[in-house]
């Protein structure tokens, strides 16, 4: 586990994430995150969705978490989209209702698991209850799809 021990070092913030419309697909295999992001970014670039004046937001989550990364697993990736985007052979368009979250930032994939554990401990120590809505990672920086350079915000769902 990393050496951070307080909300100040974790920089926890409580946010209400608004409803959003997303294009979603599932990456699979031993590196489903990379599979999913590559396929979603290729799909978006081919349709010029990444050229919009307002940049889309990107989210992802393990469909079933398994800390043994040598086992094939699934990771769902989302990109916010406008009302003109429809489901097709590559993506499914979904409406996410939003929710109340504790959020912290992490840089590099080597720290994701430990930071999730620290965030969960912070939530429990501050007497919040876990909500039933989706937890996920917002991908802030992809840096050429080099996982060690990823910057993510981790979203832990909170009950209101």
N, C-alpha and C positions, 0 to 999 in steps of 0.2 A: 504494500500500500504506500502511496505517496506521503510526504510529510505534512501536508496541509491538515489543519485540525479545526479551523473555525470558518464561520460564514464570511468573515472578512477576506480570508485567503481563498475561499471557494468563490467569493463574489456572487452569492445567492441572490436572486431577485425573484419576486413573486409576480407573475404576469397572467393576464387573461388573454389567451390567444383567440382571435376572432375566427368566425366561420371562414372556411376557404374551400375553393374548388381546386381539385388536384388531378393531374394525370398520373396514374400509378401503374407500376409493373413490378414483378417479382424476379429478383436475381436468385440463382440457385448454384449449388456446388460448394467447394471448399472455400472459395472467395466470392460469396454471393454479392457482397457490397460492390466490388469492382465490376462484376458482371452486370448488376443492375444499373449502376451509374453510367457505365459505358453505353449500354443500350438506350437508356433514357436520354442521355445527352446527345447521342447520335440521332435519335428520333426527333428531338427538339431542334437541333441544328438543321436537319434536313427540311424542316418546315419553317425555319427562320423565327422560331419562338424565342430564341436567345438574343435576337436582335431588337427586341422591344425596348422602348424608352424606359419602362419600369421593369427592372430585373425580376425574374421569378424567384421564389424561395424554394429551397430544396430540403426535403425531410426524408428520413429513413428509419427503419426499425426491424429488429429480428422478429420473424413470425413466431418462432419458438426458440427461445434462448438456450444455447448449449455451450458451456465454456470450453468444450473440447473442439477446437477449431479444425481438427483433422477430419471431422465428420461433416459430410455434406449437410447443408442447412439452407434456409431461405431467408432473404432480406428484402423487404418491400421498400421501394423508393417512390417518392412523390415530388412533383414539381407543380407549383401553383400555376393555374391557367385561367384564361378568361372564358366568357360564356360561348365564344365561337368554337372552342375546341370540343371535339366529340371523341368518344371511344372509337378505337379502330383495332386492327389486328395486332398492334403492339402494346397499346395502353388501354386502361380502363379509367374513365373519368368518374371521380367520386366527389361527394360533398362531405367535407369534414365539419362537424358542428362546432368545433372549437372547445375551449376548456380552460380551467384554472390550473396553473403550473408553478412549481419551483424550478428555476432554470439556473444553470451554471455553464461556463465555457471551459473547453478542454482543447489543447493543441496536441496533435499527433495521436495516432491510433494506439500507441503503447500505453497511454494513460486513460483510455476510455473506461475500461472495466473498473479500475480503482476509483475513478472519479464518480462513476455510477454508485459504487458502494458508499463513498463518502457523502454523496448527495442523499442517498436513502437514509443514512445514519443521521444526517442533519434534519431531515424531515421528521423522523421519529423523535429526535431529541427536542424538537420545537413543537411537539404535540399536534402535528398535522396528521391527517389520515390520507392514505392513498386513495385517489379517485379511481373510478372504473373506466375512464376514457384512456385512449392510447398514449403510452409513453413513446418518445422517439428522440431522434437526434436531428437537429437542424444543421445542415452542412453550410457553413459560412464561407469557407474557402476550400476549393478542390485542388488548387495549384497543380494543374496538369495531371490529375488523377494519381498523384504520388501520396499514398496513405500517410506516410510519416510527416507530411506537411499539411494534412487536413486540419481545419479548425472547425469545431462543432459546438453547438449549444445543446446541452442535454435537458430534456423536458420531462420532469417527473410529475405525473398527474396528482392533483390535490382535490380532496373532497371539499365542497363549500360548506 
